[in-house]
């Protein structure tokens, strides 16, 4: 199973170490600072994938009149796996019918499709 790390958190921790832990001028401290700089340079070369969970969390409920709403009722975004595919649908809380749905091979792709649709429709692109 693939594990993901928060690149910005790792960079912040290395920069904290660089700036605070090794403040004396000993050879060992200077060597550690050089290594930390190399690690930071390497991290800059790594590609950061979109954080699909944050994208999904940004999707809001939609009211019956197709307006974005922060209320708990209306059409709520749902992510689920069904029939071999991943889906993001806005499903009505009381009745279970769907107002809009997106299907993909991976959860990240389904979230991306839903995110792009939602933000183009409700957030002016």
C-alpha positions in Angstrom: 0.0 0.0 0.0 1.3 3.4 -0.9 2.0 5.8 1.9 1.9 9.6 1.5 3.6 12.2 3.6 2.9 15.9 3.9 5.9 17.4 2.0 5.3 20.9 3.5 5.4 19.5 7.0 8.7 17.6 6.3 10.2 20.8 4.8 9.1 22.9 7.8 10.6 20.4 10.3 13.9 20.3 8.5 14.0 24.1 8.3 13.2 24.2 12.0 16.1 21.8 12.7 18.4 23.8 10.4 17.6 27.1 12.1 17.5 26.0 15.8 19.0 22.7 16.6 22.5 23.2 15.2 23.4 26.8 16.1 27.0 26.3 17.3 29.9 26.4 14.9 31.3 23.0 15.5 32.4 20.8 12.5 29.6 18.3 13.4 27.0 21.1 13.5 28.2 22.5 10.1 28.1 19.0 8.6 24.6 18.4 9.8 23.5 21.8 8.3 25.0 20.8 4.9 23.2 17.5 5.0 19.9 19.2 5.9 20.4 21.7 3.0 20.9 18.7 0.6 17.7 17.1 1.9 15.8 20.3 1.3 17.2 20.5 -2.2 16.1 16.9 -2.8 12.6 17.6 -1.5 12.3 20.5 -3.9 12.6 18.0 -6.8 9.8 15.8 -5.6 6.4 16.1 -7.3 3.6 16.8 -4.9 0.3 15.1 -5.7 -3.0 16.9 -5.3 -4.4 16.4 -1.9 -7.7 14.8 -2.9 -9.0 14.6 0.7 -8.7 18.4 1.0 -10.4 18.8 -2.4 -13.3 16.5 -1.3 -13.6 18.4 2.0 -14.1 21.7 0.1 -17.2 20.3 -1.7 -20.3 21.8 -0.2 -23.9 20.7 0.0 -26.2 21.8 -2.8 -29.7 23.0 -2.1 -32.8 21.9 -4.1 -32.6 25.0 -6.2 -29.0 24.1 -7.2 -27.2 26.6 -5.0 -24.2 25.9 -2.9 -25.0 25.9 0.8 -23.2 25.3 4.1 -26.4 23.9 5.7 -26.5 20.2 6.5 -29.6 19.4 4.4 -29.9 19.2 0.7 -27.6 17.3 -1.6 -24.5 16.1 0.1 -21.3 15.1 -1.7 -20.6 11.3 -1.2 -17.5 9.3 -2.3 -18.1 5.5 -2.7 -16.9 2.5 -4.6 -19.6 0.6 -6.6 -19.6 -1.9 -9.4 -15.8 -1.6 -10.0 -15.7 2.2 -10.2 -15.3 5.1 -7.8 -18.1 7.7 -7.6 -18.7 11.1 -6.2 -22.4 12.0 -6.2 -24.4 14.7 -4.6 -27.1 12.7 -2.9 -30.2 14.2 -1.2 -30.1 13.6 2.5 -33.7 12.6 3.0 -34.7 10.9 -0.3 -31.4 9.3 -1.5 -31.7 10.6 -5.1 -28.6 12.0 -6.8 -28.4 15.4 -8.5 -25.0 15.2 -10.0 -22.4 12.4 -10.2 -18.9 11.6 -11.5 -17.3 8.2 -12.1 -13.7 7.2 -12.4 -11.2 4.4 -12.0 -9.6 5.9 -8.9 -11.0 7.9 -6.0 -8.6 10.7 -6.8 -9.9 11.0 -10.4 -13.5 11.0 -9.2 -12.8 13.7 -6.7 -10.9 15.8 -9.3 -13.9 15.6 -11.7 -16.4 16.6 -9.0 -14.1 19.3 -7.6 -13.6 20.8 -11.1 -17.4 20.7 -11.8 -18.3 22.2 -8.4 -15.8 25.0 -8.5 -16.6 25.9 -12.1 -20.3 26.0 -11.3 -20.4 27.5 -7.9 -17.1 29.4 -7.5 -16.9 31.2 -10.8 -14.2 29.0 -12.2 
